Amino acid sequence: MTPLLGTHQLVAGYGEAAVLAGIDLTLERGRTLALLGRNGTGKTTLIDTLAGLTTHHSGTIHLMGQDVTRLRADRRAAAGIGWVPQERNIFKSLTVEENLTAIARPGVWTLERAYSMFPRLKERRRNLGSHLSGGEQQMLAAARALMVNPKLLLLDEPLEGLAPIIVDELLAALAEIVTGEGMSAIIIEQKARKVLPLADEAVILDRGAIVYKGSSEELLADDRALGQHLGVEKASATA
Ligand SMILES: Nc1ncnc2c1ncn2[C@@H]1O[C@H](COP(=O)(O)OP(=O)(O)OP(=O)(O)O)[C@@H](O)[C@H]1O
């Protein structure tokens, strides 16, 4: 069967500078990939490249068999790539509900469903984006991406900077979205041990290249790889 996403020898970056050094990646429908790596290894560049926001040098990107390599970012969104950037990019002058309905497209994800996934957003539905906490903004950014009814959701460090209790709430919602609802996703995360349990597959980047590819379960049990590539400590480590 045609995979949901396939990249072949993808080289991309910023202007003349190539950051990604030939990425070969395949993701089947309904699967979730944890995209890991130390700071500055190219994780954001990879998902921004999938979203159509970097300079393409060579190689290809296919979404459900369609070559989207040269499509503009808005066309890729229409083709089914939902993107939640690190900066969250919510509309601060709109209410929560307006944020959710402004760019909604028909599909299984409706306002009602988004609110049942994130009850906090329902409580805050009349609040402006600028009046939300960091955790609520992250929930809004994720819910807004779902309202576009994407085929593939790209999340860039959704847990960053959030209080531990909110991290757990958001992780539970993300787990429900990718396992319960079968959404396909690529999630960048620094806290490998937090994200691996909800992912099917794991990729580690170093200097723009894939240095580890395997099942998330295998990686979670592989202290050597976690230590070597990510600096994650053994045993009681929580990173
Ligand atoms: N807008 C930009 N212009 C030029 N170079 C950039 C730009 N953004 C990132 N880079 C460079 O690309 C490389 C990869 O950065 P990237 O943000 O993709 O890494 P990352 O793995 O996501 O790191 P982090 O975890 O710190 O976000 C770095 O060397 C960085 O300096």
The ligand as a Gaussian input file, in Angstrom:
#p B3LYP/6-31G(d) Opt

LIG

0 1
 N       16.074000      30.384000       9.914000
 C       17.285000      29.810000       9.871000
 N       18.254000      30.269000       9.070000
 C       19.476000      29.691000       8.995000
 N       19.827000      28.604000       9.705000
 C       18.911000      28.093000      10.537000
 C       17.594000      28.658000      10.662000
 N       16.892000      27.903000      11.560000
 C       17.746000      26.929000      11.967000
 N       18.946000      27.037000      11.356000
 C       20.092000      26.147000      11.537000
 O       19.714000      24.843000      11.149000
 C       20.303000      23.877000      12.026000
 C       19.230000      22.972000      12.553000
 O       18.321000      23.724000      13.344000
 P       16.919000      23.154000      13.798000
 O       16.161000      24.268000      14.450000
 O       16.281000      22.424000      12.685000
 O       17.375000      22.091000      14.910000
 P       16.514000      21.354000      16.008000
 O       17.028000      19.960000      16.024000
 O       15.080000      21.555000      15.781000
 O       16.985000      22.080000      17.329000
 P       16.168000      22.603000      18.612000
 O       15.905000      21.399000      19.414000
 O       17.153000      23.524000      19.249000
 O       14.947000      23.301000      18.115000
 C       21.052000      24.662000      13.098000
 O       22.416000      24.652000      12.765000
 C       20.462000      26.033000      13.008000
 O       21.413000      26.986000      13.352000

